[in-house]
Amino acid sequence: MLGINIGSLNTIYSICSRDENSNFQTKILLSDVSSRTIPSVISFTENQRLVGEQAKLQIKKYSKSSFMNLSRLIGICFDAPFYKKEFEEYCFIGPEFDKVKHNFTIDFNGKKIELYGEDIVSSFIDVVNLFFKKQNISFDKGLTISVPDFFTPDQKDSMRIILKSNNIPNCNIINESTAITLYYGYMKYKDLFLKEVNNKKAIDTGIEKNIIFIDAGHSKTSFILSQFRHNEFKVLDVMCLYYFGGRDFNHKIMKRCEEVFKEKYIKIIPNNAKIKFRLFETIEKARKVLTVNKETSINIDSLYDDEDFSYLLTKDEFEKLINSDIKYFSEHLNNFYKEASDLTKGKIDLIEMAGDLMRTPILQEIVKKVTGKDLSKGILIDECPSVGASLYTSLINNNFPIPQFKGITDYNMYSILYTLNSKEDKIYTLIHNGNKLPTISYIKINQSDIKNNQLTIEFYNDNEEIKELSNFNFLIQFNVNLKEILQKNKNLKGSFNIYFDIKRNGFIEPYQITDDKNSLLIFNNNMITQKTSGIYKKKNEENEVINELVKILDEHRKIDLQTIELHDKTNEVAGNLYNLKDKASDKQNLNKVDRKGRKLMERLNSIEVKLENIHSIERRESKIRRLESIVHHLKEVEEDYKIKK
């Protein structure tokens, strides 16, 4: 039972299982370099896909064909303010974004290929999944992926298509707030509810705990209010700050460093990916030092034009640089805390802080000032969303470890509106933002709404946040054929109701149809056809999109396989070479002292140099030709000197 969280900085896989004694356990799956985290980076080299640590090591060399912050590549709409800022200010790694086609172009395997954001994320998941499948990690019992709460249903639908194209069965999508709440409730269950009565420990079923989580990570910050009871967890409220994270602080320091470099050398640091990435990496480390020290040095040899860069950044100057960000954080935290207090009637039991950014002392001071509470740091926020996702997989498989657990309720960030028969002058609300999910809601249909036995219902998302993220607020359209209902219910003269099941990920499915007295009417799925929004790939049909994604993945896998085969062949040739050298050294009549022996060793050493240099050749075809030449020379040497293997 697997869970994944693709963060902007790291990706983590986790698994829930039971041991031979039926004890429930959760664990983080280790990467190919035995790390608990996989950097959310993918690089397309000349002929290979690299992900994680391997990609990160090569990112400077392949800066124009590498991608970071993968979760922000899903559902790209460049006209939306969110993505304008993302690509204009933050993306110094990767190719230029095509604002017309909404995709990227890279050189891969000797040709230019176009990739959408979904193609890139899908390729990343594909390579990571192949690694885990080699370890016999099974996807049969399903997989859950947690996504940022600000993801629109359209972005979640794109993620669903990505998982489907990777041939992952039973894939589920939940919000990070849901995953964090599940994680915390499971891990802290005994601390929350276990009480000692008459020298015996027992679960107190009357306890209710309201906890605020502040998740301040690499690219965003989330405020989450969750309520815990012994048999039910609820996400009551969520607020997301899209551009308040560690990289935003780094960005402010980077601008200051560029100013200092210009003042010192009268030179402007160019918009060069390799230079910017070197500077960004050094600043990232320096910022973390400032969480415990009053000053830190930023030193980079030969940053640009053979000029070394050195700058002493003090804690006071750092806080001045981020002053506007701090005010922004304080204002939104204050608003959220007031909302949380209203929802819980002033009963906030605990403030849990986590994430890279919350080590910043000034932020801790603000949280204490606004809430008036001491802060707890009892969770590992990097692992929360992944483990919470795997716990959700166990929950839907009826394998959750807490007895009598009813379930978890999500928070819905976006209102769902609808129109009838495309009459946009009359817009109705199905559910408001803040509604708990999953839920059932209905639309009341009057006889006057029906045209030729047909009814068209179009759903939209709406609130201020979605205008930041996307210009595509259309969600889904249902075309309802009512002919069968009207024929079999000729006395149906009043209104009737169409019920919809709104999933925890915001997806909508028809549920049932009743008359005005709430009696069930005939209903089957053939009566309703649907058309999704299709932000991905310009509104193609879903099957076409999936087939195209699968085709891209198959091509990438083929190229990877060719690269692996070439690597194995190179190792085989190297083995033959060293074997020949050993045999040549052992031959009594070809001792290194005599002329013939020296000539032989010179030829073998020359071949060895060519073999070592093969790794510096970039094009696969050139590598293959060089390898074939080396094999030919080895056979000649073997024949000339009659060396037996």
C-alpha positions as CSV (number, residue, x, y, z in Angstrom):
1,M,0.0,0.0,0.0
2,L,2.0,2.9,-1.4
3,G,2.1,6.6,-1.0
4,I,3.9,9.3,-2.9
5,N,4.5,13.0,-2.4
6,I,6.2,14.9,-5.3
7,G,7.3,18.1,-3.5
8,S,8.9,21.1,-5.2
9,L,12.2,20.1,-3.6
10,N,12.0,16.3,-2.9
11,T,9.9,13.3,-3.7
12,I,9.3,10.6,-1.1
13,Y,7.8,7.1,-1.5
14,S,6.4,5.3,1.5
15,I,4.7,2.0,2.1
16,C,2.3,0.6,4.7
17,S,2.3,-3.2,5.4
18,R,1.8,-5.8,8.0
19,D,4.6,-8.1,9.1
20,E,4.3,-11.9,9.7
21,N,2.7,-11.2,13.1
22,S,0.1,-8.9,11.5
23,N,1.7,-5.8,13.1
24,F,1.0,-2.6,11.1
25,Q,4.1,-0.7,10.0
26,T,5.0,2.3,7.9
27,K,8.4,2.9,6.3
28,I,10.1,5.2,3.8
29,L,11.5,3.5,0.7
30,L,15.1,4.3,0.1
31,S,16.3,5.6,-3.2
32,D,19.0,4.2,-5.5
33,V,21.6,6.0,-3.4
34,S,20.0,4.8,-0.1
35,S,18.5,8.1,0.7
36,R,15.0,8.7,2.2
37,T,14.4,11.5,-0.2
38,I,14.6,11.7,-4.0
39,P,15.4,15.2,-5.3
40,S,12.5,16.3,-7.6
41,V,14.8,16.8,-10.5
42,I,14.9,15.2,-14.0
43,S,17.6,15.8,-16.6
44,F,17.5,14.7,-20.2
45,T,21.0,14.1,-21.3
46,E,22.0,13.4,-24.9
47,N,20.5,9.9,-24.7
48,Q,19.3,9.1,-21.1
49,R,16.9,10.3,-18.5
50,L,18.4,10.9,-15.1
51,V,16.3,11.6,-12.0
52,G,17.0,12.4,-8.3
53,E,20.6,12.6,-7.1
54,Q,22.0,11.6,-10.5
55,A,20.1,14.4,-12.2
56,K,21.0,16.9,-9.5
57,L,24.7,16.1,-10.0
58,Q,24.4,16.8,-13.8
59,I,22.1,19.8,-13.6
60,K,24.8,22.4,-14.3
61,K,26.0,20.5,-17.4
62,Y,22.4,19.9,-18.7
63,S,20.9,23.2,-17.4
64,K,18.8,23.6,-20.6
65,S,17.3,20.2,-20.5
66,S,16.7,19.8,-16.7
67,F,13.6,20.5,-14.7
68,M,13.1,21.3,-11.0
69,N,10.0,22.1,-8.9
70,L,8.1,19.4,-10.7
71,S,4.8,19.8,-8.8
72,R,4.6,23.3,-10.4
73,L,4.7,21.9,-14.0
74,I,1.3,20.3,-13.8
75,G,-1.6,22.1,-15.5
76,I,0.5,25.1,-16.7
77,C,-1.5,28.1,-17.9
78,F,1.0,30.8,-18.6
79,D,-1.5,33.6,-18.8
80,A,-2.4,33.0,-15.1
81,P,-0.4,35.3,-12.6
82,F,0.9,32.2,-10.7
83,Y,2.7,30.8,-13.7
84,K,3.9,34.2,-15.0
85,K,5.8,34.7,-11.8
86,E,7.0,31.1,-11.7
87,F,8.6,31.2,-15.1
88,E,9.7,34.9,-15.2
89,E,11.3,35.0,-11.8
90,Y,12.1,31.5,-10.5
91,C,12.9,29.2,-13.4
92,F,16.6,29.8,-14.2
93,I,17.0,26.0,-14.8
94,G,15.4,24.4,-17.9
95,P,14.5,25.4,-21.4
96,E,12.4,28.5,-22.2
97,F,8.7,28.0,-21.9
98,D,6.7,28.3,-25.1
99,K,3.9,30.7,-24.2
100,V,1.9,29.8,-27.3
101,K,2.1,26.0,-27.2
102,H,2.4,25.9,-23.4
103,N,5.3,23.4,-23.6
104,F,9.1,23.1,-23.6
105,T,11.5,22.0,-26.4
106,I,14.7,20.1,-25.6
107,D,17.4,18.2,-27.5
108,F,17.1,14.5,-26.8
109,N,18.5,11.5,-28.6
110,G,19.7,13.6,-31.5
111,K,16.4,15.4,-32.2
112,K,14.3,18.2,-30.8
113,I,11.2,17.0,-28.8
114,E,8.4,19.0,-27.3
115,L,7.3,18.2,-23.8
116,Y,4.4,19.4,-21.8
117,G,4.7,19.7,-18.0
118,E,2.7,16.5,-17.6
119,D,5.1,14.7,-19.9
120,I,8.0,15.7,-17.7
121,V,6.4,14.7,-14.4
122,S,5.2,11.4,-16.0
123,S,8.8,10.6,-17.2
124,F,10.1,11.4,-13.7
125,I,7.6,9.0,-12.0
126,D,8.3,6.4,-14.7
127,V,12.0,6.2,-13.9
128,V,11.5,6.2,-10.2
129,N,8.8,3.5,-10.4
130,L,11.1,1.3,-12.6
131,F,13.7,1.4,-9.8
132,F,11.2,0.3,-7.2
133,K,9.6,-2.4,-9.4
134,K,13.1,-3.9,-9.7
135,Q,13.0,-4.2,-5.9
136,N,9.7,-6.1,-6.2
137,I,7.7,-3.3,-4.7
138,S,4.1,-4.0,-5.8
139,F,1.6,-1.5,-7.0
140,D,-1.2,-4.0,-7.0
141,K,-2.9,-2.8,-3.8
142,G,-3.1,0.7,-5.1
143,L,-1.2,4.0,-4.7
144,T,-2.2,7.4,-3.3
145,I,-0.4,10.6,-4.3
146,S,-0.7,13.7,-2.2
147,V,-0.8,17.1,-4.0
148,P,-0.7,20.7,-2.7
149,D,-4.1,21.9,-1.5
150,F,-4.1,24.8,-4.0
151,F,-4.2,22.3,-6.9
152,T,-7.4,22.8,-8.9
153,P,-9.5,19.8,-9.8
154,D,-8.2,20.3,-13.3
155,Q,-4.6,19.9,-12.1
156,K,-5.6,16.9,-10.1
157,D,-7.2,15.4,-13.2
158,S,-3.9,16.0,-15.0
159,M,-2.1,14.1,-12.2
160,R,-4.7,11.3,-12.5
161,I,-3.9,11.0,-16.3
162,I,-0.1,11.0,-15.5
163,L,-0.6,8.0,-13.1
164,K,-2.9,6.2,-15.5
165,S,-0.3,6.5,-18.3
166,N,2.3,5.0,-15.9
167,N,0.0,1.9,-15.7
168,I,-0.6,2.4,-11.9
169,P,-3.9,0.8,-10.9
170,N,-6.2,2.2,-8.3
171,C,-4.5,5.5,-8.1
172,N,-5.9,8.0,-5.6
173,I,-5.3,11.7,-5.2
174,I,-5.6,13.5,-1.9
175,N,-4.6,17.0,-0.6
176,E,-1.4,17.4,1.4
177,S,-3.5,18.7,4.4
178,T,-5.4,15.4,4.4
179,A,-2.2,13.4,4.3
180,I,-0.6,15.4,7.1
181,T,-3.7,15.1,9.2
182,L,-3.8,11.3,8.7
183,Y,-0.1,11.0,9.5
184,Y,-0.4,13.0,12.7
185,G,-3.5,11.3,13.9
186,Y,-1.9,7.9,13.4
187,M,1.5,8.7,14.8
188,K,0.3,10.7,17.8
189,Y,-2.9,8.7,18.4
190,K,-1.8,7.4,21.9
191,D,-0.6,10.8,22.9
192,L,-3.9,12.4,21.9
193,F,-6.4,9.9,23.3
194,L,-4.7,7.4,25.6
195,K,-5.5,8.2,29.3
196,E,-4.8,6.4,32.6
197,V,-7.9,5.5,34.6
198,N,-7.7,3.4,37.8
199,N,-4.1,2.4,36.9
200,K,-5.3,1.2,33.4
201,K,-4.7,2.9,30.1
202,A,-7.7,3.3,27.8
203,I,-8.8,5.4,24.9
204,D,-10.8,8.4,26.1
205,T,-13.7,8.7,23.5
206,G,-14.7,12.1,24.7
207,I,-11.5,14.0,23.8
208,E,-11.5,16.5,20.9
209,K,-8.2,18.1,19.8
210,N,-7.9,21.1,17.5
211,I,-4.4,21.5,16.1
212,I,-2.9,24.1,13.7
213,F,-0.1,22.9,11.4
214,I,2.2,25.4,9.8
215,D,4.0,23.8,6.9
216,A,6.6,26.3,5.6
217,G,8.6,24.5,2.9
218,H,10.7,25.2,-0.1
219,S,8.2,27.0,-2.3
220,K,5.0,27.5,-0.3
221,T,3.5,27.7,3.1
222,S,0.3,26.2,4.3
223,F,-1.8,26.8,7.4
224,I,-3.9,23.8,8.2
225,L,-6.6,23.5,11.0
226,S,-7.4,19.9,11.8
227,Q,-9.7,18.3,14.4
228,F,-9.0,14.9,16.0
229,R,-11.5,12.6,17.6
230,H,-10.8,9.0,18.5
231,N,-12.7,7.6,15.5
232,E,-12.6,10.5,13.0
233,F,-10.2,13.2,11.7
234,K,-11.3,16.4,10.0
235,V,-9.5,19.1,8.0
236,L,-11.5,22.2,9.0
237,D,-9.6,25.0,7.2
238,V,-6.7,25.5,4.9
239,M,-4.9,28.6,3.6
240,C,-2.0,28.4,1.1
241,L,0.6,31.1,0.5
242,Y,1.9,30.1,-3.0
243,Y,5.0,32.3,-2.9
244,F,6.3,32.1,0.7
245,G,9.0,29.5,1.0
246,G,12.7,29.0,1.4
247,R,13.4,29.7,-2.3
248,D,11.6,33.1,-2.0
249,F,14.1,34.1,0.8
250,N,17.0,32.8,-1.4
251,H,15.7,34.9,-4.2
252,K,15.9,38.1,-2.1
253,I,19.4,37.3,-1.0
254,M,20.4,36.5,-4.7
255,K,19.2,39.9,-5.8
256,R,21.3,41.5,-3.1
257,C,24.3,39.5,-4.1
258,E,23.9,40.6,-7.7
259,E,23.8,44.2,-6.6
260,V,27.0,43.7,-4.5
261,F,28.8,42.1,-7.5
262,K,27.8,45.0,-9.8
263,E,29.0,47.6,-7.2
264,K,32.3,45.8,-6.7
265,Y,33.2,44.9,-10.3
266,I,31.0,47.2,-12.4
267,K,29.7,44.1,-14.1
268,I,26.2,42.6,-14.3
269,I,25.8,38.9,-13.6
270,P,24.1,37.5,-16.8
271,N,21.0,35.4,-16.8
272,N,23.0,32.3,-17.1
273,A,21.6,29.0,-15.7
274,K,24.9,27.6,-14.5
275,I,26.0,30.8,-12.8
276,K,22.5,31.3,-11.2
277,F,22.4,27.8,-9.9
278,R,25.9,28.0,-8.3
279,L,24.8,31.2,-6.6
280,F,21.5,29.7,-5.5
281,E,23.1,26.6,-4.0
282,T,25.6,28.6,-2.0
283,I,22.9,31.0,-0.8
284,E,20.7,28.1,0.3
285,K,23.4,26.8,2.6
286,A,24.2,30.3,3.9
287,R,20.5,31.0,4.8
288,K,20.3,27.9,6.9
289,V,23.5,28.9,8.7
290,L,21.7,32.2,9.7
291,T,19.1,30.3,11.6
292,V,21.7,29.6,14.4
293,N,24.5,32.2,13.7
294,K,24.4,36.0,13.5
295,E,26.3,36.2,10.2
296,T,27.5,34.0,7.4
297,S,29.8,34.3,4.4
298,I,28.8,33.7,0.8
299,N,32.0,32.7,-1.1
300,I,32.2,31.5,-4.7
301,D,35.4,31.2,-6.7
302,S,35.3,32.6,-10.3
303,L,31.5,33.3,-10.2
304,Y,31.6,35.3,-13.5
305,D,34.2,36.5,-15.9
306,D,37.0,35.0,-13.6
307,E,35.9,37.3,-10.7
308,D,35.6,35.7,-7.3
309,F,32.6,36.7,-5.1
310,S,32.7,37.1,-1.4
311,Y,30.0,38.7,0.8
312,L,29.3,38.8,4.5
313,L,25.6,38.5,5.2
314,T,24.4,39.4,8.7
315,K,21.2,38.3,10.4
316,D,20.0,41.9,10.7
317,E,20.5,42.6,7.0
318,F,18.8,39.3,6.1
319,E,15.7,40.2,8.1
320,K,15.6,43.6,6.3
321,L,15.8,41.9,2.9
322,I,12.8,39.7,3.8
323,N,10.8,42.4,5.7
324,S,8.0,42.5,3.1
325,D,7.7,38.7,3.2
326,I,7.5,38.7,7.0
327,K,4.7,41.3,7.0
328,Y,2.9,39.1,4.4
329,F,3.3,36.0,6.5
330,S,2.2,37.8,9.7
331,E,-0.9,39.3,8.1
332,H,-2.1,36.0,6.7
333,L,-1.3,34.0,9.8
334,N,-3.3,36.5,11.8
335,N,-6.3,36.2,9.5
336,F,-6.1,32.4,9.6
337,Y,-5.8,32.2,13.3
338,K,-9.0,34.4,13.7
339,E,-10.9,32.0,11.3
340,A,-9.6,29.0,13.2
341,S,-10.6,30.5,16.6
342,D,-14.1,31.1,15.2
343,L,-14.4,27.6,13.9
344,T,-13.3,26.0,17.2
345,K,-14.8,28.6,19.5
346,G,-11.4,29.6,20.7
347,K,-10.2,26.1,21.5
348,I,-6.9,25.7,19.8
349,D,-4.9,23.0,21.6
350,L,-1.5,23.0,19.8
351,I,0.5,24.7,17.1
352,E,2.7,22.3,15.1
353,M,5.4,23.9,13.1
354,A,7.5,22.1,10.5
355,G,9.4,22.7,7.3
356,D,12.7,24.2,6.2
357,L,11.6,27.8,6.7
358,M,10.2,27.4,10.2
359,R,13.8,27.2,11.6
360,T,14.0,31.0,10.9
361,P,13.9,32.6,14.4
362,I,11.9,35.7,13.3
363,L,9.1,33.5,12.0
364,Q,8.9,31.5,15.2
365,E,8.6,34.8,17.1
366,I,5.7,35.9,14.9
367,V,3.8,32.6,15.4
368,K,4.2,32.9,19.2
369,K,3.1,36.5,19.1
370,V,0.0,35.9,16.9
371,T,-1.2,32.7,18.7
372,G,0.1,33.3,22.2
373,K,1.1,29.6,22.4
374,D,4.3,27.7,22.7
375,L,5.4,25.9,19.5
376,S,5.7,22.2,19.0
377,K,8.0,20.5,16.4
378,G,6.8,17.0,16.6
379,I,6.5,16.0,13.0
380,L,8.8,15.5,10.0
381,I,7.1,17.5,7.4
382,D,9.1,16.1,4.5
383,E,7.8,12.6,5.3
384,C,4.2,13.6,6.4
385,P,2.5,13.8,3.0
386,S,4.0,10.6,1.7
387,V,3.3,8.5,4.8
388,G,-0.1,10.1,5.1
389,A,-0.8,9.1,1.4
390,S,0.2,5.5,2.1
391,L,-2.0,5.5,5.2
392,Y,-4.9,6.6,3.0
393,T,-4.2,3.6,0.7
394,S,-4.4,1.3,3.7
395,L,-7.7,3.1,4.7
396,I,-9.5,2.4,1.4
397,N,-8.2,-1.1,1.5
398,N,-9.9,-1.6,4.9
399,N,-6.5,-2.1,6.5
400,F,-6.2,1.0,8.7
401,P,-4.6,0.2,12.1
402,I,-7.0,2.3,14.3
403,P,-10.1,0.2,15.3
404,Q,-13.5,1.7,14.7
405,F,-12.1,4.5,12.6
406,K,-14.8,6.1,10.5
407,G,-12.7,8.1,8.1
408,I,-11.3,11.6,7.4
409,T,-13.0,14.6,6.0
410,D,-11.3,17.0,3.6
411,Y,-11.5,20.7,3.2
412,N,-12.6,22.1,-0.2
413,M,-10.8,25.2,-1.3
414,Y,-12.9,26.0,-4.4
415,S,-16.6,26.7,-4.8
416,I,-18.3,24.6,-7.5
417,L,-20.8,26.6,-9.7
418,Y,-23.0,25.4,-12.5
419,T,-25.1,26.5,-15.4
420,L,-28.0,24.8,-17.1
421,N,-28.1,24.5,-20.9
422,S,-25.1,26.9,-21.2
423,K,-27.1,29.8,-19.9
424,E,-24.2,31.7,-18.4
425,D,-26.4,34.6,-17.3
426,K,-27.8,32.3,-14.6
427,I,-25.1,30.7,-12.5
428,Y,-25.9,28.6,-9.5
429,T,-23.8,27.2,-6.6
430,L,-23.5,23.5,-6.0
431,I,-21.1,23.7,-3.0
432,H,-19.3,26.7,-1.4
433,N,-15.6,26.7,-0.7
434,G,-15.0,25.4,2.8
435,N,-17.5,22.6,2.3
436,K,-16.3,19.3,3.7
437,L,-15.4,16.5,1.2
438,P,-16.4,14.0,0.1
439,T,-20.1,15.0,0.0
440,I,-23.4,14.5,-1.9
441,S,-25.2,17.5,-3.3
442,Y,-28.0,17.8,-5.7
443,I,-29.4,20.1,-8.4
444,K,-33.2,20.8,-8.6
445,I,-34.4,20.6,-12.2
446,N,-37.7,22.1,-13.4
447,Q,-39.7,20.9,-16.4
448,S,-38.9,24.3,-18.1
449,D,-35.1,23.4,-18.0
450,I,-35.6,20.4,-20.3
451,K,-35.2,20.9,-24.0
452,N,-36.1,18.0,-26.3
453,N,-35.6,15.5,-23.5
454,Q,-32.1,16.8,-23.0
455,L,-30.3,18.7,-20.3
456,T,-26.8,20.1,-20.2
457,I,-25.1,20.9,-16.9
458,E,-21.7,22.7,-16.9
459,F,-19.7,22.9,-13.7
460,Y,-17.1,25.5,-12.9
461,N,-14.6,26.2,-10.1
462,D,-14.6,29.7,-8.6
463,N,-12.9,31.8,-6.0
464,E,-10.1,34.4,-5.9
465,E,-7.4,31.7,-5.6
466,I,-8.3,29.9,-8.9
467,K,-8.0,33.2,-10.8
468,E,-4.3,33.2,-9.7
469,L,-3.7,29.7,-10.9
470,S,-5.6,29.2,-14.1
471,N,-7.8,30.8,-16.7
472,F,-9.5,27.4,-17.2
473,N,-12.1,27.4,-14.5
474,F,-14.4,25.1,-16.5
475,L,-14.5,21.8,-14.7
476,I,-16.9,19.3,-16.4
477,Q,-20.0,19.1,-18.6
478,F,-22.7,16.5,-18.3
479,N,-25.2,15.9,-21.0
480,V,-28.3,14.1,-19.5
481,N,-30.7,12.2,-21.7
482,L,-34.1,12.2,-19.9
483,K,-36.1,10.5,-22.5
484,E,-36.3,7.1,-20.6
485,I,-37.2,8.8,-17.3
486,L,-39.9,10.9,-18.9
487,Q,-41.4,8.0,-20.8
488,K,-41.6,5.7,-17.7
489,N,-42.8,8.5,-15.4
490,K,-45.5,10.2,-17.5
491,N,-47.0,11.6,-14.4
492,L,-43.8,13.5,-13.6
493,K,-45.0,17.0,-13.8
494,G,-43.1,18.7,-11.0
495,S,-39.4,19.2,-10.4
496,F,-36.9,16.4,-9.8
497,N,-33.4,16.2,-8.4
498,I,-30.1,15.0,-9.8
499,Y,-27.6,14.1,-7.1
500,F,-23.9,14.3,-7.6
501,D,-21.1,12.6,-5.6
502,I,-18.3,15.1,-5.1
503,K,-15.1,13.2,-4.3
504,R,-12.5,14.3,-1.9
505,N,-10.3,15.3,-4.8
506,G,-13.0,17.6,-6.2
507,F,-14.1,15.2,-9.0
508,I,-17.8,15.0,-9.7
509,E,-19.8,11.9,-10.6
510,P,-23.6,11.5,-11.1
511,Y,-25.1,9.6,-8.2
512,Q,-28.9,9.2,-8.5
513,I,-32.1,10.9,-9.7
514,T,-35.2,11.4,-7.6
515,D,-38.6,13.0,-8.0
516,D,-39.7,16.0,-5.9
517,K,-40.9,13.5,-3.2
518,N,-37.4,12.0,-3.1
519,S,-38.4,8.7,-4.7
520,L,-35.7,7.1,-6.8
521,L,-36.2,7.3,-10.6
522,I,-34.7,5.0,-13.2
523,F,-31.0,5.9,-13.6
524,N,-28.0,4.3,-15.4
525,N,-24.7,5.7,-16.5
526,N,-25.6,5.5,-20.2
527,M,-28.1,8.3,-19.6
528,I,-25.2,10.7,-18.9
529,T,-22.2,11.6,-21.1
530,Q,-19.4,13.8,-19.9
531,K,-16.8,16.2,-21.3
532,T,-13.9,17.1,-19.1
533,S,-12.0,20.4,-19.1
534,G,-8.8,19.0,-20.7
535,I,-6.5,21.9,-19.9
536,Y,-3.7,19.4,-20.7
537,K,-2.8,19.3,-24.4
538,K,-5.4,21.7,-25.6
539,K,-8.5,19.8,-24.7
540,N,-7.7,16.5,-26.4
541,E,-9.8,13.5,-25.5
542,E,-8.5,11.6,-22.4
543,N,-7.7,8.4,-24.3
544,E,-5.7,10.3,-26.9
545,V,-3.8,12.1,-24.1
546,I,-3.0,8.8,-22.3
547,N,-1.9,7.1,-25.5
548,E,0.3,10.0,-26.4
549,L,1.9,9.9,-22.9
550,V,2.4,6.1,-23.1
551,K,4.1,6.5,-26.5
552,I,6.5,9.2,-25.1
553,L,7.3,7.0,-22.1
554,D,7.9,3.9,-24.3
555,E,10.3,5.9,-26.5
556,H,12.1,7.2,-23.4
557,R,12.4,3.7,-22.0
558,K,13.8,2.4,-25.3
559,I,16.5,5.1,-25.3
560,D,17.3,4.2,-21.6
561,L,17.5,0.5,-22.5
562,Q,19.9,1.3,-25.4
563,T,22.1,3.3,-23.0
564,I,22.1,0.5,-20.4
565,E,23.1,-2.0,-23.1
566,L,25.9,0.3,-24.3
567,H,27.1,0.6,-20.7
568,D,27.0,-3.2,-20.2
569,K,28.9,-3.7,-23.5
570,T,31.5,-1.2,-22.5
571,N,32.1,-3.1,-19.2
572,E,32.3,-6.4,-21.1
573,V,35.0,-5.0,-23.4
574,A,36.9,-3.6,-20.4
575,G,36.8,-7.0,-18.8
576,N,38.3,-8.6,-22.0
577,L,41.0,-5.9,-22.1
578,Y,42.1,-6.4,-18.5
579,N,42.0,-10.2,-19.0
580,L,44.3,-9.9,-22.0
581,K,46.7,-7.7,-20.1
582,D,46.8,-10.2,-17.3
583,K,47.5,-13.1,-19.7
584,A,50.1,-11.1,-21.6
585,S,52.0,-10.3,-18.3
586,D,52.0,-14.0,-17.4
587,K,53.5,-15.3,-20.7
588,Q,57.1,-16.3,-20.2
589,N,58.2,-15.6,-23.8
590,L,56.5,-12.1,-23.8
591,N,58.2,-10.7,-20.7
592,K,58.0,-6.9,-20.4
593,V,61.8,-6.9,-20.6
594,D,62.0,-8.0,-24.3
595,R,61.0,-5.8,-27.2
596,K,58.0,-7.8,-28.3
597,G,56.5,-7.8,-24.7
598,R,56.9,-4.0,-24.5
599,K,55.2,-3.5,-27.8
600,L,52.3,-5.7,-26.7
601,M,51.8,-3.8,-23.5
602,E,52.0,-0.4,-25.3
603,R,49.2,-1.5,-27.7
604,L,47.0,-2.7,-24.8
605,N,47.7,0.5,-22.8
606,S,46.8,2.6,-25.8
607,I,43.5,0.7,-26.2
608,E,42.8,1.2,-22.4
609,V,43.2,5.0,-22.8
610,K,40.7,4.9,-25.7
611,L,38.3,2.9,-23.6
612,E,38.6,5.3,-20.6
613,N,37.9,8.3,-22.9
614,I,34.7,6.7,-24.3
615,H,32.8,8.2,-21.4
616,S,33.5,11.7,-22.5
617,I,31.9,11.1,-25.9
618,E,28.4,12.6,-25.9
619,R,26.7,11.1,-28.9
620,R,25.6,7.4,-28.6
621,E,26.4,6.7,-32.3
622,S,30.0,7.9,-31.8
623,K,30.3,5.8,-28.6
624,I,29.2,2.7,-30.5
625,R,31.7,3.3,-33.3
626,R,34.5,3.9,-30.8
627,L,33.5,0.7,-29.0
628,E,33.4,-1.3,-32.2
629,S,36.9,0.0,-33.1
630,I,38.2,-1.0,-29.7
631,V,36.8,-4.5,-30.0
632,H,38.4,-4.8,-33.5
633,H,41.8,-3.7,-32.1
634,L,41.6,-6.2,-29.3
635,K,41.0,-9.0,-31.7
636,E,44.0,-8.0,-33.8
637,V,46.2,-7.9,-30.7
638,E,44.9,-11.3,-29.6
639,E,45.6,-12.7,-33.0
640,D,49.0,-11.1,-33.5
641,Y,50.4,-12.3,-30.2
642,K,48.3,-15.5,-30.0
643,I,47.2,-14.7,-26.4
644,K,44.8,-17.3,-25.1
645,K,41.9,-16.1,-22.9
